[in-house]
Amino acid sequence: MTRRPFTGPAALAVALLSLTACSAATTDSAAGSGKNAAGPTIRIGVGIDASYAPFFLADAEGLWAKHGLNVQLVQFGQGSEGVNNLSAGQVQMSGNSDTTTISMLQQDPDLRSLMVYEQSGKYLKVVLGPKVTSPSKIRKMAVAPGLSELAATRFLESKGIDPKSVEFVTADPPEIPALMKKGDVDAYVLWEPWPAKGVEQGGRVLENTGAYGLTYSQWLLTSADWLKANPDTAVKVAQTLQEAARLTESDPKAAARATKQAVKVEVDQTLNAIKEIDFGARDFTAEDLKGYADTARFFVDSGKVKGEPDVTKAVQRGWFTQHTKGSS
């Protein structure tokens, strides 16, 4: 597998930390182009943490080529980077969280979500600083835009704390554990490995987001124009991801090895992530749409967007079931 790192401070952060999950970097992977691959290269944006194990496993096991695809994975440190590059046409598809995508729908209403391929209420965790004895002592919380900020807001509300009484400090995930150690922030809510890094810095994990009713899901995204021009290819990508998600659950060690090879996440970390995440491709439900509407209203109410995003237009409900053999 070859990687061509993009330049910039985000890539430097990864080099310095030798870290994995949602840090900040962008690299290309030529893996997945097997002898059975056909057609032009399809660039798919992915993150660099263990939650993207199905994509890396599809690479390692040659599943893209098995389905007649020539796929190149492009790694992004921040979810918004994947969506921005999809909007700019630098990638044709992307995996991303529902929350981050919803926050960006107003700036790109042509985004289309085809299916859910994972969900969890355990992967994101609340971390309190060394001197924070209870949530009531929180005065500053570090957040990354999108899912982290929503999770922090809902956490405070669940404890009867007015989010407006707490200062939110926006930062990149790799910076946040150090901010907590220095006392610049009192707490944060992030995905792994940042909770584990926080514990190493003297903090403690209080609970996961599921404890206060918050779950997230990951979407397979593309653009309306690309989907219209490449419907058969989109179906093949969905079928491959469906197979890879099933294999991640049935053979977590293989998924962990593939993830380590792709993004240097330690095997034990991926194995723990697989226990915390429900990997499986499925269609959208009415309950999903209700939750997405709540998320959209959150971004309006918080002033992040001026008008409520049209989630029902972006979410292609029924597409997965109609175009594949059904949800897993």
C-alpha positions in Angstrom: 0.0 0.0 0.0 1.4 3.4 -0.9 0.6 6.7 0.8 1.2 10.2 -0.4 0.7 12.5 2.5 -0.9 15.9 1.9 1.0 18.8 3.3 -0.1 21.0 6.2 -0.1 21.3 10.0 -2.7 18.5 10.3 -0.4 16.0 8.7 2.4 17.2 10.9 0.2 16.5 14.0 -0.2 12.9 13.0 3.5 12.5 12.2 4.4 13.9 15.7 1.9 11.9 17.6 2.0 8.7 15.5 -1.6 8.5 16.2 -4.6 7.0 14.5 -8.1 7.9 15.1 -9.7 11.2 14.1 -6.4 13.2 14.2 -5.7 15.4 11.2 -4.1 14.0 8.0 -5.0 13.1 4.5 -3.4 10.3 2.6 -4.2 8.2 -0.4 -4.2 4.4 -0.6 -3.9 2.5 -3.8 -5.0 -0.7 -2.2 -8.2 -2.4 -3.5 -7.2 -2.3 -7.1 -7.0 -6.0 -7.8 -6.7 -7.9 -11.0 -10.5 -8.2 -11.1 -11.1 -4.5 -10.7 -12.7 -2.7 -13.6 -13.5 0.8 -14.7 -12.2 4.1 -13.5 -10.8 4.7 -10.0 -13.5 5.6 -7.4 -12.0 7.7 -4.6 -13.8 7.1 -1.3 -13.1 9.4 1.7 -12.6 7.7 5.0 -11.5 8.6 8.5 -8.3 7.3 10.2 -9.8 5.6 13.2 -11.0 2.1 14.0 -14.6 2.9 13.2 -13.6 2.7 9.5 -12.5 -0.9 9.8 -14.9 -2.2 7.2 -13.3 0.0 4.5 -9.8 -1.1 5.4 -10.9 -4.8 5.6 -12.5 -4.5 2.1 -9.1 -3.3 0.9 -7.2 -6.0 2.6 -9.5 -8.8 1.5 -9.8 -7.6 -2.1 -13.6 -7.1 -1.7 -13.7 -4.0 -3.9 -12.2 -6.0 -6.8 -14.4 -8.9 -6.1 -17.4 -6.6 -6.8 -15.7 -5.3 -9.9 -14.6 -2.0 -8.4 -11.4 0.0 -8.6 -11.3 1.8 -5.3 -8.8 4.2 -3.8 -9.4 5.1 -0.2 -8.5 8.7 0.8 -7.9 9.3 4.5 -9.1 12.4 6.2 -8.4 13.4 9.8 -11.7 15.4 10.3 -15.1 14.4 9.1 -15.8 17.8 7.6 -12.7 17.4 5.4 -14.3 14.3 3.8 -17.5 16.1 3.1 -15.8 19.2 1.8 -13.7 17.1 -0.6 -16.8 15.2 -1.7 -18.5 18.6 -2.4 -15.4 19.7 -4.4 -15.3 16.5 -6.4 -12.0 15.3 -5.0 -13.6 12.1 -3.9 -16.8 10.5 -5.3 -18.0 8.9 -2.1 -17.3 9.2 1.6 -18.1 7.7 4.9 -19.1 10.2 7.6 -21.2 10.6 10.7 -24.8 11.7 10.5 -24.3 14.7 12.7 -21.3 16.2 10.9 -23.0 15.7 7.5 -26.3 17.3 8.7 -24.3 20.3 9.9 -23.0 20.8 6.4 -26.1 20.1 4.3 -27.0 23.8 4.0 -23.7 24.6 2.3 -24.1 21.6 0.0 -27.7 20.5 -0.4 -26.7 18.1 -3.2 -25.2 15.6 -0.7 -26.9 12.2 -0.7 -26.8 9.5 2.0 -27.4 6.0 0.7 -27.3 3.9 3.8 -26.1 3.4 7.4 -23.2 1.1 7.8 -22.6 1.4 11.6 -24.0 2.9 14.7 -23.1 3.2 18.4 -23.9 4.8 21.7 -20.6 3.5 23.3 -17.8 4.7 21.0 -17.9 8.3 22.2 -17.1 9.0 25.8 -17.3 11.8 28.3 -13.8 12.6 29.8 -13.4 14.7 33.0 -10.2 16.4 33.9 -8.0 15.4 36.9 -9.4 18.0 39.2 -13.1 17.9 38.0 -14.9 16.0 40.7 -18.4 16.2 39.1 -20.1 17.6 36.0 -21.3 20.5 38.0 -17.7 21.7 38.2 -17.3 22.0 34.4 -16.7 25.5 33.3 -15.0 24.9 29.9 -15.5 22.0 27.5 -13.3 21.2 24.4 -15.3 20.3 21.3 -14.6 19.4 17.8 -17.2 20.8 15.3 -20.2 18.5 14.6 -20.7 15.3 16.5 -18.4 16.2 19.4 -20.2 19.5 20.1 -23.7 18.0 19.9 -22.6 15.2 22.3 -21.2 17.8 24.7 -24.3 19.8 24.6 -26.6 16.8 25.2 -24.3 15.7 28.1 -24.7 19.0 29.9 -28.4 19.0 29.4 -28.7 15.5 30.8 -27.0 16.7 34.0 -29.3 19.7 34.3 -26.6 22.1 33.3 -27.3 25.0 30.9 -24.9 24.7 28.0 -24.8 28.5 27.8 -23.1 28.5 31.2 -20.2 26.5 29.9 -17.6 27.9 27.5 -17.0 25.7 24.5 -13.4 25.7 23.3 -13.1 24.5 19.7 -10.0 22.4 18.9 -8.8 19.5 16.8 -9.2 16.1 18.6 -5.4 15.4 18.9 -5.0 18.7 20.9 -7.8 18.1 23.3 -6.3 15.7 25.9 -3.3 18.0 26.3 -5.6 21.0 26.8 -7.4 19.0 29.5 -4.1 18.1 31.2 -2.9 21.7 31.2 -6.2 22.8 32.8 -7.3 24.8 29.8 -10.5 22.8 29.6 -12.4 20.7 32.2 -14.0 18.0 30.0 -14.7 16.8 26.5 -16.7 14.2 24.6 -14.9 12.4 21.8 -14.4 9.0 20.1 -11.5 6.8 20.7 -8.5 7.0 21.0 -9.0 10.4 22.6 -10.8 9.2 25.7 -8.0 6.7 26.3 -5.4 9.4 25.7 -7.3 11.6 28.2 -7.0 8.8 30.8 -3.3 8.7 30.1 -3.1 12.4 30.8 -4.8 12.0 34.2 -8.4 12.3 33.3 -11.2 9.8 33.8 -14.0 8.5 31.6 -17.3 9.3 33.2 -19.7 7.6 30.8 -20.4 6.9 27.1 -23.0 8.9 25.2 -25.5 6.0 25.2 -25.8 6.6 29.0 -27.6 9.8 28.2 -29.5 8.6 25.1 -27.2 9.8 22.3 -26.1 7.5 19.5 -24.6 8.3 16.2 -24.6 6.5 12.9 -22.2 6.5 9.9 -23.5 7.2 6.4 -22.3 6.3 3.0 -22.3 9.6 1.1 -22.1 10.7 -2.5 -23.4 13.6 -4.5 -26.6 13.8 -6.4 -24.9 14.3 -9.8 -22.5 11.4 -9.3 -25.2 9.1 -8.1 -27.3 9.9 -11.2 -24.4 9.2 -13.5 -23.1 6.1 -11.7 -26.1 4.2 -10.2 -24.6 0.7 -10.8 -21.3 1.6 -9.3 -22.9 3.1 -6.2 -24.8 -0.2 -5.7 -21.5 -2.2 -6.0 -19.9 0.0 -3.3 -22.9 -0.5 -1.0 -22.8 -4.2 -1.5 -19.1 -4.3 -0.8 -19.5 -2.3 2.3 -22.4 -4.5 3.4 -20.1 -7.6 3.1 -17.2 -5.9 4.8 -19.4 -4.8 7.7 -20.6 -8.3 8.2 -17.0 -9.6 8.0 -15.9 -7.0 10.6 -18.4 -8.4 13.1 -17.6 -12.1 12.3 -13.8 -11.8 12.1 -12.8 -8.8 14.2 -9.1 -9.9 14.2 -8.9 -9.7 10.5 -10.5 -6.2 10.6 -8.1 -5.2 13.3 -5.1 -6.3 11.3 -6.4 -4.5 8.2 -6.9 -1.3 10.2 -3.4 -1.5 11.7 -1.9 -1.9 8.2 -4.0 1.0 6.8 -3.8 3.6 9.6 -1.5 2.2 12.3 -4.3 1.7 14.8 -3.2 -0.9 17.3 -5.0 -4.2 17.1 -6.3 -4.2 20.6 -7.8 -0.7 20.1 -9.7 -1.9 17.0 -10.9 -5.0 18.8 -12.3 -2.9 21.6 -13.9 -0.5 19.0 -15.7 -3.4 17.3 -17.2 -4.4 20.7 -18.5 -0.9 21.1 -19.8 -0.3 17.5 -22.6 -2.2 15.7 -21.3 -2.7 12.2 -24.0 -3.6 9.7 -25.4 -2.1 6.5 -29.1 -1.1 6.6 -31.6 1.3 5.3 -33.0 4.3 7.1 -35.9 4.1 9.5 -38.6 6.5 10.6 -36.9 6.7 14.0 -33.6 7.6 12.2 -35.4 10.5 10.4 -36.9 11.8 13.7 -33.4 11.8 15.3 -31.9 13.5 12.2 -34.6 16.2 12.4 -33.7 16.9 16.0 -30.0 17.2 15.0 -30.9 19.6 12.3 -32.8 21.8 14.8 -29.9 21.7 17.1 -27.6 23.4 14.5 -30.3 26.0 13.8 -31.0 26.7 17.5 -27.2 27.0 18.2 -26.8 29.4 15.4 -24.4 27.2 13.4 -26.7 27.3 10.4 -29.2 30.0 9.4 -31.9 27.7 8.0 -32.9 24.1 8.8 -31.1 21.6 6.6 -33.3 19.4 4.4 -32.4 16.0 5.8 -35.3 14.2 4.0 -33.8 15.3 0.6 -30.3 14.1 1.5 -31.3 10.8 3.0 -32.3 8.3 0.3 -34.7 6.2 2.3 -35.4 2.9 0.7 -32.4 3.1 -1.7 -30.3 0.4 0.0 -33.2 -2.1 0.3 -34.3 -1.4 -3.3 -30.9 -1.8 -4.9 -29.4 -4.6 -2.8 -30.6 -7.9 -1.4 -31.8 -6.1 1.7 -30.3 -4.9 4.9 -28.1 -7.0 7.1 
